[in-house]
Amino acid sequence: MGPKPVEEHSDHDLFRNELVNLIDQRHELARLADLIDWPAFAQQWGAQFESTTGRPALPTRLMAALLYLKHVYALSDEDVVQRWVENPYWQHFSGERYFRHDLPCDPSSLVRWRKRIGEAGCEWLLAHSIEAARKAGVIKRSSLQTVVLDTTVQPKAIAHPTDSRLLNRAREQLVAAAQKAGLALRQSYARVGKAAETQAGRYAHAKQFKRMRREIRKLRTWMGRVIRDVQRKGGEVTGALKDKLDIARRLHAQQRDSKNKLYALHAPEVECLAKGKARTPYEFGVKVSIAVTAKEGLVVGMRSMPGNPYDGHTVDSQLEQVEILTGTTPRITLADRGYRGVEPACGARLLISHTRRLPKRLKKLLKRRQVVEPMIGHMKADGLLGKNWLKGADGDALHALLCGAGHNLRMILRHLRVLYYALWGPIAMAITLGMEMATPTSRLNDVTSRRPALVRG
């Protein structure tokens, strides 16, 4: 069935106080709730929940608000629903009329909603965050004419890959799948495999790499024996056993100079990316292309780029997304030297860092290219871009878009907070100073009138 209808305001509960009477309407979250076009979410997502049977879907505003809050405050699915119960501002932001003491939904509902709305739904969330920023005055329409492009790595939540650990885990999973399928293997190598993995780690720590490679060869040999034993006794392999067997074959054939390496058994889409950083020479995840406005640093486009493409090859797809989300084609694009040799198909002018013989106006504009660097840092430190827990390549795409939406909402909340203190701060200070100046005299008169007369002996 479709999402639950919005609660009618005519049904008033005389014994409960409404949230609008409990919270400060000048709070930034209360003001942000008025800037977002919530009915548009029901129109956009309602068609994906058409059904005549079953329980009605949860309200679209509630789920969109939970996804927003999760990435604004960098929380997990479990934490965001737990904190929602404690915070009346979050409940008002989600469209609740009265304060609730129960969970808004099960945390697994967020997983299913992300899968249901897909990448297009997350782009819709990002587009509405951009529109809310325009309504709040964070950006102007003219700011969309100049954007900055850059790429970064969205790390996956995996353990650091080592040959010994991957080979031993793949063998263990293949043996477990074969036993579940009823195959009686000749040998499982459970005891010696665990010991070899531990010993390889110790040799690596002691920088005894020749001995470490000897233990890795043992693990590779034992996994090859298990693979051949499963192939002999399994016949036509299907189901979970076939998936584990394919992963084991791929890992067994993998060499140092192989392409399309496997770095995580549960996340085969993970890639090894080298961005030239001294502190992190290699990162394991997916490349993400980011587009921000040159003046404010608001995210107007964010897209995962599987396959580790050359930065210049991501320009056209990224500018196309910016045009879809904002309705404006950028006229000038700023980028670093990783984008050299590319001409955007949309006709935008691409300015590369350290380009000589430019007019003074464009040289000054090109200095705004660095605005994207702190924005990426904020999304990794304050948001969830630093580690992706979502599954698969689809999870990479959804997580990148939601991180961009969360960054935009943080910028809007900061702008509303600063604006509030700029407008109401002087008034509150004047009222406070007036009360402090009036308090001593009135308090002295009050105390004097109540003081008992002293009796002198």
C-alpha positions, -999 to 999 in steps of 0.1 A, spaced: 0 0 0 10 36 -3 26 57 24 5 66 55 -15 98 51 -4 129 69 -22 134 102 -52 157 99 -49 189 120 -86 188 128 -81 158 151 -70 177 182 -61 160 214 -71 181 244 -48 162 268 -16 165 248 5 196 241 15 201 204 51 202 195 48 238 181 40 249 216 70 230 231 98 241 208 113 275 199 101 283 164 132 303 158 154 272 161 173 264 130 158 230 125 123 244 129 131 270 103 147 245 80 115 224 81 97 253 65 122 256 37 118 220 24 89 211 0 77 180 19 46 173 -3 69 168 -33 84 137 -17 49 120 -15 43 128 -51 78 115 -62 79 84 -41 43 75 -37 42 56 -70 69 32 -58 46 19 -30 15 12 -50 -1 -20 -36 -36 -32 -25 -25 -55 3 -2 -54 33 7 -28 58 8 8 46 42 23 40 57 47 65 52 85 58 75 98 31 83 129 52 93 108 81 117 86 61 132 116 42 137 135 74 154 104 90 178 101 61 186 138 63 192 137 100 213 106 98 238 123 74 236 158 90 247 144 124 268 114 111 248 87 129 241 51 121 206 38 113 201 25 149 214 57 165 192 81 145 160 64 155 171 62 191 179 99 193 147 108 174 127 97 204 147 121 227 146 152 205 114 172 200 130 193 173 138 162 153 102 150 156 89 184 145 113 183 115 98 149 106 63 162 106 50 149 139 23 170 156 26 155 191 57 143 210 61 105 206 78 82 231 82 52 208 106 46 179 95 61 146 103 29 128 126 -1 129 162 8 118 159 -19 91 132 3 75 158 28 65 177 0 46 146 -10 27 137 26 19 171 33 5 168 3 -17 133 12 -28 140 48 -38 174 39 -53 199 64 -68 171 86 -83 155 90 -49 188 101 -33 194 125 -61 159 139 -53 170 144 -17 201 162 -29 182 184 -53 158 195 -25 187 204 -2 200 227 -30 166 243 -33 163 248 4 197 265 4 185 288 -23 154 297 -3 175 302 29 198 326 11 229 304 13 234 306 -24 220 327 -53 210 315 -87 240 332 -102 263 310 -80 254 280 -101 271 295 -131 306 287 -117 313 253 -101 344 235 -89 351 198 -97 373 174 -78 375 137 -70 381 119 -37 380 84 -23 350 71 -5 365 43 17 346 11 22 342 -4 57 366 -33 52 396 -46 70 430 -38 55 435 -65 29 464 -89 32 471 -120 12 473 -143 41 440 -132 56 421 -132 23 434 -167 14 425 -182 47 391 -166 50 382 -177 14 392 -213 22 372 -213 54 341 -199 37 344 -224 8 348 -253 33 317 -241 53 296 -238 21 307 -273 9 298 -289 43 264 -272 42 258 -286 7 266 -321 21 300 -326 5 326 -347 24 359 -330 17 392 -349 19 407 -323 42 397 -288 55 431 -275 66 414 -256 94 441 -260 120 472 -255 98 455 -226 79 449 -206 110 484 -212 122 499 -202 88 479 -169 88 491 -160 122 527 -168 114 526 -148 82 515 -117 102 543 -122 127 569 -125 99 555 -94 82 558 -75 115 594 -86 119 602 -77 83 611 -113 75 593 -112 41 609 -143 26 594 -164 54 561 -145 51 559 -154 14 565 -190 23 535 -191 46 514 -174 19 524 -200 -7 512 -227 18 478 -210 22 475 -206 -16 483 -243 -21 458 -255 5 431 -233 -10 438 -248 -45 434 -283 -31 401 -274 -15 389 -259 -48 398 -290 -68 382 -313 -42 349 -293 -44 350 -294 -82 355 -332 -82 327 -340 -57 303 -311 -63 293 -319 -99 270 -291 -110 276 -265 -84 248 -240 -78 236 -215 -52 258 -202 -24 285 -228 -30 289 -216 -66 294 -180 -53 320 -190 -28 337 -212 -54 339 -183 -79 354 -160 -53 379 -186 -43 390 -192 -79 394 -155 -85 415 -151 -54 436 -182 -61 445 -169 -96 452 -134 -84 489 -123 -86 508 -91 -77 504 -75 -111 468 -87 -118 441 -64 -128 407 -62 -111 420 -76 -78 398 -88 -50 404 -69 -18 374 -79 3 354 -112 1 321 -95 11 327 -64 -11 342 -75 -44 335 -41 -59 362 -24 -37 391 -9 -56 426 2 -46 430 39 -52 463 59 -50 457 97 -46 493 106 -39 489 113 -2 519 107 21 497 97 51 475 73 31 493 60 -1 465 36 -9 428 38 0 402 10 -6 368 20 -18 354 39 -48 362 72 -65 336 99 -60 333 130 -82 321 162 -64 309 195 -78 305 225 -55 297 262 -61 328 283 -63 315 310 -40 299 291 -11 311 255 -15 276 241 -16 274 206 -31 255 207 -64 266 173 -77 280 141 -63 284 108 -81 304 76 -75 327 66 -104 334 28 -104 365 16 -122 388 44 -111 385 65 -143 408 93 -152 395 125 -136 391 142 -169 367 115 -181 343 123 -153 336 159 -164 307 153 -187 288 130 -165 293 152 -135 282 184 -153 252 165 -166 242 157 -131 246 193 -120 223 204 -148 197 178 -138 198 187 -101 199 225 -104 183 232 -138 213 253 -147 242 246 -170 275 259 -155 293 284 -177 327 281 -160 342 250 -144 373 251 -121 394 221 -117 430 209 -108 456 196 -132 441 161 -131 415 174 -156 439 185 -183 432 178 -219 394 177 -217 367 199 -232 332 197 -216 305 186 -241 280 211 -226 301 241 -237 313 252 -203 347 267 -200 372 246 -181 398 265 -162 428 244 -149 450 254 -119 483 271 -127 472 281 -162 492 310 -175 482 339 -196 447 344 -182 429 377 -176 432 391 -142 395 384 -135 398 347 -143 431 344 -123 412 357 -93 383 334 -100 407 304 -104 419 309 -68 384 297 -57 392 262 -69 406 254 -34 371 258 -19 364 221 -27 392 208 -5 378 219 29 343 208 18 356 173 12 373 174 46 341 185 63 321 157 46 347 131 59 351 146 94 316 159 102 297 136 78 298 99 68 320 102 37 350 89 56 336 53 57 308 36 37 289 8 54 263 3 26 265 -29 5 275 -32 -31 281 -7 -59 245 7 -54 254 14 -18 284 34 -30 262 56 -52 235 61 -26 260 69 2 278 95 -19 246 114 -27 233 113 8 266 126 21 263 156 -2 228 163 10 239 161 46 267 186 39 242 210 23 219 208 53 247 215 77 256 246 58 220 258 59 217 251 96 249 271 102 236 299 81 203 300 100 221 299 133 244 328 125 215 348 110 195 342 142 222 355 165 229 384 142 193 395 144 183 386 179 217 388 196 218 426 201 182 427 212 188 399 238 219 416 250 201 449 254 173 432 274 198 414 296 218 446 303 186 465 311 176 438 336 211 437 352 210 475 356 175 475 372 180 444 394 204 458 421 182 487 431 150 468 432 166 439 450 181 463 476 147 480 482 131 446 486 157 433 510 156 465 530 119 464 535 120 429 548 150 433 571 141 431 608 151 460 630 183 455 650 180 455 688 209 472 704 217 461 740 
